[in-house]
Amino acid sequence: MRNFLKKWGKTILIGMGILALALGLRLASLTYVPVFVDEAIYIRWSQVMRAEPTLRFMPLSDGKQPLFMWLTIPFLKLFDNPLVAGRLTSVFAGLGILLGVFLLSYSLFKSKKVVLIAGLIYAISPFSVFFDKMALVDSLLSLFGVWTLLGAIWVARTLRLDLAMLTGFALGGGLLTKSPALFFVLFSPITWVFSKWPKERTRRPVHLIKLALLFGVSLAIGYGMYNILRLGPNFNMITLRNGDYVHPLSHFLTSPLNPLKTFLTMSFEWILALGPGALFLLAALAIIVNIKKYWKETLTLLLWFLGPILVQAEFAKNFTARYILFSIPFLFILGASAFLARKGVVKKLVTILFIVFVFQAAKQDYFFIWDIERANLPRSERSGYLEEWTAGTGIKESADFLVAENQNHPDKTMVIGTEGFFGTLPDGLQIYLNSYPNIIVKGVGLPIVEVDKSLLESKKAGNKTYLVVNSTRFWGKAEELGLELVAVYPKAVRPDGSREALLFYEVTQKALNSKTSL
């Protein structure tokens, strides 16, 4: 034990410091970014699944795997704020990724310096910090990706059945999280290059069979876990919904460069902004430095990083930064391996680039915590998370107002109409009002041109009645419709200077007499 502490004590202490830093960056201002459309849906599903055990496979109705929602349920029991509960699932997934990065780095390069640098890069990179603070499934998918690769390498080196089984559990977790876990299946055999192949050619087929059988064990466990989903209804929806997001294989023959060029350019811009950019140069230097001595390790990391991005860029119908999140940890480890450089000039260059990276990352992380609108988010991410209807700015404030009104009039029913039927609204409001049975939230479609008949009937029945809608989806004239503005919650400014806003109206008695109301 004394020898172990002498050898690893300092490294463990620094590693714990990095872990604490990562946790602090992810917990700081955890609810600062408004609830995002997918977050609202996932958290709402989690609440319903918690309340009704027979609906534990509810996400299958939209073709989504339910593991993230299952893991969110315990946090809903511990925290009153549902957004905190959902985002903590990703925070802890991020810590699991960090531990995996530590172990994977050491397994590949046997260097404590690379281990700590890779961990620090993951801990402070804006890419990981931003998405580890969101109640989205992508951090959880990334967790299982890192641990699947780590397990696959250990299996290839040791040919141990128990490790193959553990790798299968990691693979199964990925398959229960999101469909791109298929990449973990396809790329796992790459790790066979780490196996100690017999020098005698006659023994190599037997060795290959052993590797294949152990891989088969991992697959059997992984897909065995995945087939738990067959116990729920709508299992077929996963395949159907995947078709909404992915082009068929024939697309490669008909339009091989569309949207490949566009999506690859976007991927580069995302990593340049959120990586941030110095990481690319570190990774490029790492390839030059390590391609001879560590060619297996370098190519494996490169393939696990680039492979899924290339495939998705070719076949995906829609592409956002979080879709490549599960590939990013491998880039971090690759970049950290540049510190294996031995030549003085290269070592100095690596150090300078790393310092630049730290300053770039620190600046972004500061804005994530204190002033998100000034952060250098890619255009698509800023639009989705801060500017458009997908951003839930004002939803929490609207819910707080309704709760206060409910406390002032506990015996009175309140009805809130919202745009749409599914998504930021009404789900975003429902997650905050889940514990108030006399506050009814219902979607009334979109766009909203007039006051929905159900809201008029609610008002006629004597209920406090409200309408919550994004400004671009409200096409009526509030005064003529008998709507009184309670509050306006402006979102981040768009590049052209315009601004979306969440409008919070009360339906007044005048609405019952309005000719433009249904």
N, C-alpha and C positions, 0 to 999 in steps of 0.2 A: 504493500500500500504506500509506504514511504517513497519507494522508487517511482511509483505511478504518479504521485503528487509532485515529485521533483521534476518529472519529465513533462507532465501535463498541467500542473497547477496553474501556472501563469496563463497558458492558453485557455484553460477553462474559465478563469476569472475574466479575461478579456472577452471571451465568447458570451459570458453571462451579461457583461456590460453592453455588448452589441444587441443581445436579446432584449435587454431592458430599454435600450434606445429605440429598437424597432417597435416594442409595445407602446412606448410613450408617443411616438410619432403617429401611431395608428389610433390611439385612444384620444389624443388631443383633438378637440373640436369634432368629435365623432359625428355629431348631428348637424354640423355646419352646412354641409352641402344638402340642399333640399331633397326630399325623397324623390327617387327616379321612378319612371313608369314601371320597369320590371321589378324594382324593389317593392313597390306597392302591391303588385300582384303576388309575388312570392311570400311576403309577410302575411297578406290576407289569406292565402292558401294555408299557411302555417297555423293561423288562428282558427280557421274552420276545421282543419285536421285535428287540432288539439281538442276542440269542443266536441267533435263527432268522430269517434274511432273508426266508424265504418267508411269514412271518407279519407283514409290515410293515403289512398292512391289518387287523390283528386287532381294533381298536376298532369296525370296521364290524359285528362280530358283535352288538354292543349298540347299534347305530345311532348311533355317535359318529364324528365326523371325526377323523383321526389326526395332524394337523399338530403339535399340542402334544407328543404322544408322540415324534414324529420329532425335534423340537427338543430334547427331554430326553435322547435317546440320547447325544449327545456329552458332556453333563455327567456321565452315568453312567460314562464312561470316565475322567473327570478327578477325580471325588470318590468316596470310599469310602462315604460316608453317602448312601444313595439319596434321603432326604428333602431333604437339601441340594441334590442334583442337580436334583430336580424343582422345588423352590422357586426355584432360581436362574433357571430358565426364565421364571418370572413376574417376578422381580426385573429382569431385563434387558428384558422386555417393558414393565415400568413405566418404565424409563429411556427407552425408545423413545417411549412415550406423552408423557413430559415434553418431549422434543425436539419432538414433533409439536405439543404445546400451545404451545411457544414460537413455532414457525413459523406455526401457525394464528392465534394471537393477533395477530401482526404483520401477517399477510396481511389480516386483517379490519379492524383498527383503526389500523395504522401508528403505534402508540404503544409506545415502549420501556418505559414505566411499566406499561402493561397487560401486556406480554409478561412482565416480571419478576414482577409480582403474580400473574398466572395461573399461572406456573411454580411460585411459592412455595406457592400454594394447593394445587396438585396434589402438590407434594413433601411437605407436612406434613398434608394432610387425612387423618384416620383412615380414611375410606372407602377411599382409594387405598392407604394404607400397609398396612392389614390384608390386603387381597386381593392386593396385590403381593408379599406374603410367603407366599402359599399356592400349592401346586402344582395350581392349577385353571386351566381354559382361559379364564376370563373376562377376565383382564388381557391376554392375547394377542388376544382378540377386540376389546377396547377399543383396543389398539394399531392394529389394521387399520381400525377405525372412524374414528379421528382422522385417519389418513393418507389414507383414502379421501375424506373430506370436504375435506381440504386439497388433494388432487389434483384433485378435481372443481371446486373454486373456481378453481384455476389454469387448468384446461382452459377453463372458461367465460369467463375473462378474456382468454385468449391464443389460443384455438382451435388449439392446437398438438397435432399427432398424437403426438409423443413423450411429452408429459405425459399424454395419454389412455391410452397404453400403460402407463405407470408406475402410473397410477390403477387400471388393470385388474389389475396385479400385487397391489396392496394389497387390492383387492376379492376377488381369488382367494384371497389368504391368509386373509381373513375367512371365506370360504365353506368353506375347508379346516379351519377351526377350530371353528365352531359354527353351527348353523342360523339363529340370529337375525341373521347377517350379511345375510340377506334385507332387513333394514331399510336397509342401506347402499345396496342397489339401488333400493329404493322411494323413498328420500329424496334421492338424488343429483340428480335433475332440479330440485330446489329451488334449486340453485346457479346455475341459468341466469339468475336475476335479476341476477347479478353481471356478466353479459356486456354488452358495449357494443353495444346494439341500434341498428340504423340508424334514422335519423330518418324516412327515407322508408318509408312503409308497404309499398310494392311490393317492397322489398328484405328485409323481415322474414321472409317465408316461406323465402327462401334461407338466411338466417342461422339460422333454426330448424332447417332440414334439416342444416346443418353441425353444430350442437350435437347433434342426434339421432344423426348418423353417428359423431361422436366418442364419444358415450355408448355407441353400439353397439360401437365398438372396445373400450372398457373392459369392456363386458359379455362380448364374445366371448373376451377374454383371461381374465377372471375365471371364467367358466363353463367355459372350456377347461381351466383349472387344476383346477376342481372335478371335471370329468369324468375326471380321472386316477383317481378313486376307483372308476370302473367296471372298472379293471384287477383289483381285488380282489373276492373273493366277498362276498356279503351287502350289496351296495350298496343293495338295496331296503329294507334294515333301517332306513336313515335315515328314510325316509318313514313306515315302520310305527311306529318309536319316537317320531317327532314327534307322531304321533296320540295317544300316551300322555300327552303333555304339553300338548297344545293342543286346545281345543274347536273343532268345525267352525264355519264361517261362519254357519250357521243359528242358532247360539247367540245371536247378536246380536238376532235376531228373537224368540226365545222367552224369554230371560232377560237383557236388556241390562244390568241393574244388578247382577247376581249372577254373578261375584264382584267386579265393577268397584269398587263402593264400598269393600269390605273391602280389596282389594289397593291401591287408591289411598291409603287411610288408612295401610296398612302402609308404602308407599313414602315417604310423608311422615314417618313415625316413623323409618324407617331413615336418611333424610337429616338429620333433626333430631338423631339420636344420633351419626351417623358423619360428617356433612357437614363440621363440625357446624352447629348451628342458625343461627348468625349469617350463614351463607352464603346462606340464603333471603332475608334482609333485604338483603344486598348485591345479590343478583340482582334483587330487586324495585326497588331504587333504580336499578340499571343500566337497567332497562326504562324507567323514568320519565325518566331523564337522556338516554338515547340513542335513544328511539323516533322522534324527528324526524330527526336528522342521520344516524343509523346504523340506519335501520329495516330495511334488508336484512340487515345483520349480526345485529341483535337477533332478528329473526324467524327467521332461519336457525338460530341457536343454540337458540332456544326450541323450534323444531320438532324438531330433532335430539335435544334433551333430553326433551321431553314426549311426542313422537309415539310412540316405542317403548314408553314406560312406559304410556301410555293403551291401546295395542293389546294389550300383554301383560296388563295388568290386566283387560281385557275377555275375552280368549280363553285365558289360561293356566289350567291345572288346578292347578298348583303354583307358588308364587312365593316367592323368597327374595331377600335383598339383593343377592347377586352377579348376579342376572339383570338388574339395572338398572345394573351397573357401567359398561357400555360407553356409557351415556348421560351419566354423571356429568362427564367432562371438559368437555363443552359448557356445563354449569352453572358450572363453575369459571371458564371464560373469560368467560361472561356476567357473573358476579359481579365479576371483575377489571375489566371495562369500566366499572364504576361510578366508577373513578378518573378517568374523562374528565370528571367533573363540574367545572364552572367556578365555580358560585356558592359563596361562602364558607361558608355554613351547611351546604349539602349536602356540600361537601368535608370539613368537620369531622366530619359524621355518618358519612360513608363511612370516614374514618380511624378513628373510634372503633369502628365495627362490625368493621373489619379487625383491630384490636388485640384485640377480644373474640374474634374467630375464632381468632387465633393462640394466645391463652391456652387456649381450649377444645381446640384441636387438640393443643397441647403436652401438656396434661394427659392426654388419651387416649393419645397416642403413648408417654408415659412408662409408663403402665400396660401397654400392649402389650409393652413391653420388660422391665419389672420385675415386674409383678403383674397378669397378664391377668384374674384373677378379679374384680378391682376395676374393670375397664374398663366403660364405659357401653355395652355391646353391646346391641343390640335383643334382645328375649326369644327370638325364633326363632333368632338367630345364637348367642346364648350357649348355648341348649339344644343345638343341633346340633354346635357346635365344642368345647364344654367339658363338657356334663353327661350326654348320653345315649350310647347304644351307638355312635352315629356318631363319637364322639370317641375317639381311639386312646390315651387315657391308659394308661400301663403297658406298652404294646406294645414300645417300645424297650427298656425295662428287662427285660421277659421275654426278649426276643431276646438281650440281653447275658448274661443268666444261662445261656441255652442254649448260647451260644457258649463261655462259660467252661467249662461242663460238657463240651462237645465237645473242648475243648483238654485237659482232664484225662483224657478217655477217647476219644482220636482213632480208635480201631479199633471203637468201639461205635456202632451205629445208634440214632438217637433218633427217636421218632415223637411228634408233637404234634397232638392233635386240637383243633379249634376249632369254635365255633358257626358255623352257616351254611356257604355254599359260595363266597361272592362278596361282597366289600366290606371293611369294616374288618378283619374276620377272615373267612377266613385271609389275605387279600392283605396286610394290614398287617404280619403276621409274616413272610410270604414275601419281602417286599422287603428285610428286614434279613438274612435267612438264605439269600439267593440263592446265595452263594458257598460254601455248606456242603452238599455233595451227600449226606452221611450224616445230615443233619437233615431229616426229612420232615415237612412241614406239610400237613394235610388237613382239610377241612371235614367235619363229621359231622351237619349239619342243626341245626334248632332247633324248639322249645325243647329243652333237654337235660334229660331226666328220669332217664336211666340211662347207664351207660358204654357207648359204642358197641362193637359186636362186633369191629370192626377194631382198636380200641385194646386190647381184651382179648387178641386174637390176637397183637398186637405184644408185649404184656407176657409172654404165655406163651412167645414166641419168645426172650425174654431181652433185649429192647430196653428202654432207658430210655423210659418212656412218660408223656406229660403231657396235661393238658387245660386249655385257656385259654378262658374264657367270661365274658361280662358277667353280673353278679349277677341282673338282671331276666330273663335268659334261661336261668338255671339253676334248674330246678324240683325237683331231686332233693335227697336228704340225703347230704351228702358222706361222713360216717362210715360209714353203712350201705352206700354204694357202694364203699367201699375207696379213697376219694380223700383224700390227705394235702395239706393246704394249704401251699403253698410261699411264696406272697406275695399280698397284697391291695393293689391300686392304686386308691384312691378318686378319683373325679372331682369336678368342681366341685359345690358345694352347690346344690340346686334351691331355688326360692322357698319351698316348703313345708318346707324343712329336711331333706328326704330326700337320699340320695346314692347314685348308681349307682357300682359298683366293678368293676374287672377282677379276676377270680379266677384264680389260677394254681395248678393242682393237679398232683400227681404221682399216677399210677395205681400203687397198691401191690399186693403179692401178695394182699392180702385181697380185692381186687376180683374175682379169679378164683373166689373161693368165695362171692361175694355173690349172694343169690337175686334181688336187684333189678337185677342187671346182665344184659344180653342174652347 
